[in-house]
Amino acid sequence: MDGITRRRALFTSTALVASLGLTACGGTPAPAGDKAGGVVTITVNGMPATTQAADRKDFEELVKQFEAAHPKIKIDAREGQMDPKTFAAKLAGGQLEDVYYVYFTDPAGLIQRKQGADITPYLADVPYLSDIRPELQKVFKDKAGKTYGLPTGNYSMGLVYNRELFRKAGLDPDKPPTTWEEVRAAAKKISELGEDTVGYADYSKNNQGGWHLTSWLYSMGGEVATEQNGTWKAAFDSDAGRKALQTLHDMRWTDRSMGTRQLLEIGDVQKMMGSGKLGMYMAGPDNIPTIVKQFERKYEEFGLAALPGTATLGGGDGFMFNPKATPEKIKAGLQWVQWKYLNPDREEENVTKFSGLGVPIGLPQPNLFGGAAQQKIDAIHVAHANVPQENYKPFVDRSPQVEVKVEPPNAQQIYTVLDGVMQSVLTKEDADMDKLLKDAAARTDTILATVK
């Protein structure tokens, strides 16, 4: 499972969680149709498949509610999300939805290729737009500041950890590591508990190794790629790159705190955490409900800390608009996106609804807003929390100090290259890290040469 597939799985598995605070009956008046007094029909994707019966039913009910509140807008909902392999053909063939789902890695290229509509002229009447976090809105802007879409979900990497193993190792679960040196020391203590206990685990295959190595590089103050005068070049053959690999090497081979089994991916590591045999791993908050549900654990068993360093990898999703869509369709589409995904007005009602379905309330992400809007949402979540929010305090308290950076261009191709770097360091004690970085940078430069 590559990075895109992994995120799709996680966003799907937490669809109900992400929808908290994002469905509302408010919004601006419905626009006129393509003809005066007419009805605008818009096609949108993101509808859950029939195999996801509960999510599908909820989505269909929301469509009915939206249409009742906006009688001059009809929603033609379709399954599926963003598929880079078929996107261009759908656009050229007139099959692309009016409102279509994207990951944060998509907008820059889509904007550059003029495959998204400029929605700037239609934003004045979008409620709560000014409350959406600027760094998330920036993902959907071009260099001139024009807007082509809106964010509807986000995540950032932290450290998920087993609080009971921390206690057994003599560590304070309320004060998790804040530096990589502390992570290394804590992992060593946990691994010394024996009985196949692993202090720290990481991914290294199916593009997930490269995905995590990117977050390592960011946390060490480095970059994967940089742009100068319109040309992108690899940037990880650097002090930050060497420091990241050296830390991984030392944890694996000197401390023996990463265990002997390598070539892991997300399912393997989640299973280790779910078995109670893993101390820590790099992940976002959305991993905790997955572990609890799949392995019949309790939320109280797990903590969440911010990633060490000054930056971390983050991402998310949102919606863009077909460049061939009429102004009426764009206006209608904006009302749909705002109504379903970006309106905190009915947070209390939604929290009550979803808490009754066993959905976790009180996880620290997604957090799309700033200021009063987010404070309103947070207060409701605190009042209705059914997960131990104090266990996530180390993440929440330090997160404002940690810059969230998005993935590099052509991320999946680069991750394939960086997978090999992670695999070599974790499976070969004498791996030549300088050569690994140099060779990977050369291959990455070739990949980046296609970025326009």
C-alpha positions in Angstrom: 0.0 0.0 0.0 1.6 3.3 -1.1 1.3 6.6 0.6 -1.8 7.7 -1.3 -3.6 4.3 -0.7 -2.6 4.5 2.9 -4.1 7.9 3.4 -7.2 6.9 1.5 -7.7 4.0 3.8 -7.2 6.1 6.9 -9.4 8.9 5.8 -12.1 6.4 4.8 -11.9 4.6 8.1 -12.3 7.9 10.0 -14.9 9.4 7.7 -17.4 9.7 10.5 -14.8 11.3 12.8 -13.8 13.8 10.1 -17.4 14.8 9.5 -17.8 16.1 13.0 -18.4 19.8 12.8 -18.4 19.6 9.1 -22.1 19.2 8.3 -24.5 22.0 8.7 -27.7 23.4 7.3 -26.4 27.0 7.3 -24.8 28.8 4.4 -25.6 31.4 1.8 -28.9 31.5 -0.2 -29.0 29.1 -3.1 -27.8 30.6 -6.4 -30.0 30.9 -9.5 -29.7 28.1 -12.0 -28.2 28.3 -15.4 -31.4 29.9 -16.4 -33.4 32.4 -14.2 -35.4 30.4 -11.6 -33.9 27.2 -12.7 -32.3 24.4 -10.7 -28.5 23.8 -10.8 -27.4 20.1 -10.8 -23.8 19.5 -9.7 -21.8 16.3 -9.9 -19.6 15.6 -6.8 -17.5 12.7 -5.9 -16.4 11.3 -2.5 -19.5 9.2 -1.9 -18.6 6.1 0.0 -18.9 2.7 -1.8 -21.8 0.4 -1.2 -19.5 -1.8 0.8 -19.3 1.0 3.4 -22.9 0.7 4.2 -23.0 3.0 7.3 -20.9 5.8 5.7 -22.9 5.5 2.5 -26.2 5.9 4.3 -25.0 8.9 6.2 -23.8 10.5 3.0 -27.1 10.0 1.3 -29.0 11.4 4.2 -26.8 14.5 4.2 -27.5 15.0 0.4 -31.2 14.9 1.2 -30.8 17.5 4.0 -28.7 19.7 1.8 -31.2 19.6 -1.1 -34.1 20.4 1.3 -32.2 23.4 2.6 -31.1 24.5 -0.9 -34.1 23.7 -3.2 -32.4 25.1 -6.3 -29.4 22.8 -6.0 -29.4 19.1 -6.8 -26.5 16.8 -6.0 -25.5 14.1 -8.4 -23.2 12.2 -6.0 -20.7 9.7 -7.4 -18.3 7.2 -5.8 -14.5 7.5 -5.9 -11.9 10.1 -5.1 -8.8 11.4 -6.9 -7.1 8.9 -9.2 -4.1 10.5 -11.0 -4.1 7.7 -13.5 -7.5 8.5 -14.9 -7.9 12.2 -14.1 -6.7 13.7 -17.4 -8.8 11.3 -19.4 -11.9 12.1 -17.4 -11.4 15.8 -17.8 -10.7 15.5 -21.5 -13.7 13.3 -22.0 -16.1 15.5 -20.0 -16.5 12.9 -17.3 -14.8 14.8 -14.4 -17.2 15.8 -11.7 -18.0 19.5 -11.1 -16.6 19.2 -7.6 -13.8 16.7 -7.2 -11.8 15.4 -4.2 -8.0 15.9 -4.0 -5.1 15.2 -1.7 -2.8 18.1 -0.6 -0.2 16.7 -3.1 -2.5 17.4 -6.0 -3.5 21.1 -6.3 -0.1 22.5 -7.3 0.2 20.4 -10.4 -3.6 20.7 -11.2 -3.4 24.5 -11.0 -0.3 24.6 -13.1 -1.9 22.5 -15.8 -5.1 24.6 -15.6 -7.1 21.6 -14.6 -8.9 23.4 -11.8 -11.3 26.4 -11.9 -10.3 29.7 -10.3 -12.9 30.2 -7.6 -11.5 33.5 -6.3 -14.5 35.6 -7.6 -17.0 33.4 -5.8 -15.5 33.3 -2.3 -16.9 36.5 -0.8 -20.1 34.7 0.4 -18.5 31.5 1.8 -19.1 31.5 5.5 -16.2 30.9 7.8 -13.7 31.2 5.0 -11.6 33.7 7.0 -11.5 31.2 9.9 -9.9 28.4 7.9 -6.2 28.1 8.8 -4.2 30.2 6.3 -1.5 27.4 5.8 -4.3 25.0 4.7 -5.8 27.5 2.3 -2.4 28.2 0.9 -2.3 24.6 -0.5 -5.0 25.6 -3.0 -3.5 28.9 -4.1 -1.2 29.8 -7.0 1.7 32.2 -6.8 -0.5 35.1 -7.6 -2.8 34.3 -4.7 -5.8 33.0 -6.6 -7.8 30.2 -5.0 -8.7 27.0 -6.7 -10.2 24.9 -3.9 -10.8 24.5 -0.2 -9.3 22.1 2.4 -11.7 19.8 4.2 -9.3 17.5 6.2 -5.8 17.6 7.6 -3.3 15.5 9.6 0.3 15.9 10.8 2.8 13.3 12.0 3.4 12.8 15.7 4.5 9.9 17.9 1.9 7.4 19.0 3.1 5.5 22.1 2.1 2.8 24.6 1.6 4.4 28.0 1.8 1.1 29.9 5.1 0.2 28.3 6.4 3.6 29.3 5.5 2.9 32.9 7.0 -0.5 32.9 10.3 1.0 31.5 10.3 3.6 34.2 9.3 6.4 31.9 6.7 9.1 32.6 3.8 8.6 30.1 2.7 12.2 30.7 6.1 13.4 29.6 7.0 11.7 26.3 10.2 12.5 24.4 10.6 15.9 22.8 13.9 15.3 21.1 15.2 12.4 18.9 17.9 11.8 21.5 15.1 11.3 24.1 13.2 9.1 21.6 16.3 6.9 21.2 16.8 6.6 25.0 13.2 5.8 25.7 13.1 3.2 22.9 16.2 1.5 24.3 14.6 1.3 27.8 11.4 -0.2 26.4 13.2 -2.7 24.3 15.1 -3.9 27.3 11.8 -5.1 28.8 12.3 -8.2 26.7 9.6 -10.6 25.6 9.8 -9.5 22.0 9.1 -5.9 23.0 10.2 -3.3 20.4 11.0 0.2 21.4 10.4 2.0 18.1 9.3 0.8 14.7 9.2 2.4 11.3 8.0 1.7 7.7 10.3 0.9 4.8 8.4 -0.4 1.9 5.5 0.3 -0.5 6.4 4.0 -0.6 5.7 4.3 3.1 9.4 4.3 4.0 10.0 7.3 1.8 6.9 8.9 3.2 8.2 8.6 6.7 11.8 9.5 5.8 10.4 12.7 4.5 9.0 13.5 8.0 12.3 12.5 9.5 14.0 15.0 7.2 11.6 17.8 8.1 12.0 17.1 11.8 15.8 17.4 11.4 15.5 20.8 9.7 15.9 19.4 6.2 14.0 19.3 3.0 13.3 16.6 0.4 13.3 19.0 -2.5 13.7 22.7 -3.1 12.8 25.0 -6.0 15.1 27.7 -7.4 14.1 29.8 -10.4 11.4 27.3 -11.3 13.7 24.3 -11.2 13.2 21.6 -8.5 16.2 19.7 -7.1 16.7 17.0 -4.5 17.7 18.5 -1.1 18.1 15.5 1.2 21.8 14.7 0.5 22.5 17.0 3.5 23.4 17.2 7.1 19.8 16.6 8.0 19.6 13.6 5.8 22.7 12.1 7.3 21.5 12.8 10.8 18.2 11.1 10.1 19.8 8.0 8.7 22.4 7.9 11.5 19.7 8.0 14.1 17.8 5.2 12.5 21.0 3.2 12.1 22.0 3.6 15.7 18.6 2.7 17.0 18.5 -0.4 14.8 22.0 -1.7 15.1 23.6 -0.1 18.2 20.7 0.0 20.6 18.8 -2.9 19.0 15.6 -1.1 19.9 13.9 -1.5 16.5 13.7 -5.3 16.6 15.1 -7.7 14.0 12.0 -7.8 11.7 12.2 -5.0 9.1 10.6 -4.2 5.7 7.5 -3.1 7.6 4.5 -1.1 6.4 1.6 0.5 8.3 -0.5 -2.7 8.9 2.5 -4.4 10.4 3.3 -1.6 12.8 -0.3 -1.1 13.8 -0.5 -4.8 14.6 2.6 -4.5 16.8 1.1 -1.6 18.7 -2.2 -3.4 18.9 -0.5 -6.5 20.4 1.0 -4.3 23.2 4.6 -5.1 22.1 5.6 -1.7 20.6 6.6 1.4 22.4 6.4 4.1 19.8 6.0 4.8 16.1 5.5 7.9 13.9 1.9 8.5 13.0 -1.0 10.9 13.0 -3.9 10.9 15.5 -6.1 8.9 13.1 -4.1 5.8 13.8 -5.3 5.5 17.4 -9.0 4.7 16.6 -7.8 2.2 14.0 -5.7 0.4 16.6 -8.4 0.5 19.2 -11.0 -0.9 16.9 -9.0 -3.5 15.0 -7.2 -5.0 18.0 -9.9 -4.5 20.7 -7.7 -2.1 22.8 -8.7 0.8 25.0 -8.1 4.5 24.2 -6.5 4.9 27.7 -3.6 2.7 26.6 -2.2 5.1 24.1 -0.6 8.6 24.1 0.2 11.0 21.4 3.2 13.4 21.3 4.3 16.0 18.8 7.2 14.9 16.5 10.6 16.1 17.8 12.2 19.0 16.0 10.8 22.1 14.5 8.8 20.6 11.6 6.8 17.6 10.6 5.1 16.2 7.6 1.4 17.0 7.2 -1.2 16.5 4.6 -4.9 16.4 4.1 -7.6 16.6 1.5 -10.0 19.0 0.0 -12.1 19.8 -3.1 -11.4 21.6 -6.4 -13.7 22.5 -9.2 -13.9 21.5 -12.8 -12.4 24.2 -15.0 -15.3 23.7 -17.4 -17.9 24.3 -14.7 -20.2 27.3 -15.1 -20.2 30.1 -12.5 -23.6 28.8 -11.3 -22.2 25.3 -10.8 -19.1 26.7 -8.9 -21.3 28.8 -6.6 -23.5 25.7 -5.9 -20.5 23.5 -5.4 -19.0 26.0 -2.9 -22.2 25.9 -0.9 -22.1 22.1 -0.9 -18.5 22.0 0.3 -19.1 24.6 2.9 -22.3 23.0 4.1 -21.0 19.5 4.4 -17.4 20.0 5.3 -16.6 23.5 6.6 -19.4 24.8 8.9 -19.2 24.5 12.7 -22.7 25.8 13.3 -24.2 22.4 14.0 -21.2 20.9 15.8 -23.3 20.2 18.9 -25.9 18.3 17.0 -23.3 16.3 15.0 -21.2 15.4 18.1 -24.4 14.1 19.8 -25.3 12.1 16.8 -21.8 10.5 16.2 -21.0 9.9 19.9 -24.1 7.7 20.0 -22.6 5.6 17.2 -19.4 5.1 19.1 -17.3 7.5 17.1 -14.4 8.9 19.2 -14.9 12.5 20.2 -11.9 14.6 21.3 -9.1 13.5 19.1 -6.8 16.5 18.2 -7.3 16.4 14.5 -8.7 17.3 12.0 -8.4 21.0 13.1 -9.3 23.1 10.1 -10.1 26.4 11.7 -8.4 29.0 13.8 -9.7 31.6 16.2 -13.2 31.7 17.5 -14.5 29.0 15.2 -12.0 26.4 16.4 -12.4 27.4 20.0 -16.2 26.8 19.6 -15.5 23.3 18.1 -12.9 22.5 20.8 -15.2 23.5 23.6 -18.0 21.2 22.3 -15.5 18.3 21.9 -14.2 18.8 25.5 -17.8 18.7 26.8 -18.6 15.5 24.9 -15.2 13.8 24.9 -15.3 10.0 25.1 -11.5 9.6 24.7 -8.8 10.6 27.2 -7.9 14.0 25.9 -5.2 14.4 28.6 -3.3 11.6 26.7 -2.9 13.9 23.7 -1.9 17.0 25.6 1.8 16.6 24.7 0.8 16.7 21.0 -1.6 19.6 21.4 0.7 21.7 23.6 3.8 21.4 21.3 2.0 21.3 17.9 1.9 25.2 17.6 5.7 25.1 17.8 6.1 22.5 15.0 5.8 23.7 11.4 3.7 21.4 9.2 5.1 20.9 5.8 3.4 19.2 2.9 4.8 16.5 0.6 7.2 17.3 -2.2 6.2 17.3 -5.9 6.0 13.9 -7.5 5.9 12.6 -4.0 5.0 9.0 -4.8 7.9 8.5 -7.3 10.3 10.1 -4.8 9.1 7.8 -2.0 9.9 4.8 -4.2 13.5 6.0 -4.3 13.6 6.8 -0.6 12.1 3.4 0.3 15.4 1.9 -0.9 17.4 4.2 1.4 15.3 3.2 4.4 15.5 -0.5 3.6 19.3 -0.4 3.2 19.9 1.4 6.5 17.5 -0.9 8.4 18.7 -4.2 6.9 22.5 -3.6 6.4 24.6 -2.6 9.3 27.4 -1.4 7.1 25.2 0.6 4.7 27.1 3.5 3.1 24.8 6.3 4.0 26.6 9.0 2.0 26.4 6.8 -1.2 22.8 6.0 -0.5 21.9 9.7 -0.3 24.0 10.7 -3.3 22.5 8.0 -5.5 19.0 8.7 -4.4 19.4 12.4 -5.0 20.5 11.8 -8.6 17.5 9.6 -9.2 15.2 12.1 -7.6 16.6 15.0 -9.7 15.5 13.0 -12.8 12.0 12.6 -11.3 11.9 16.3 -10.4 13.0 17.3 -13.9 9.4 16.6 -15.1 7.9 19.1 -12.7 6.9 22.3 -14.5 
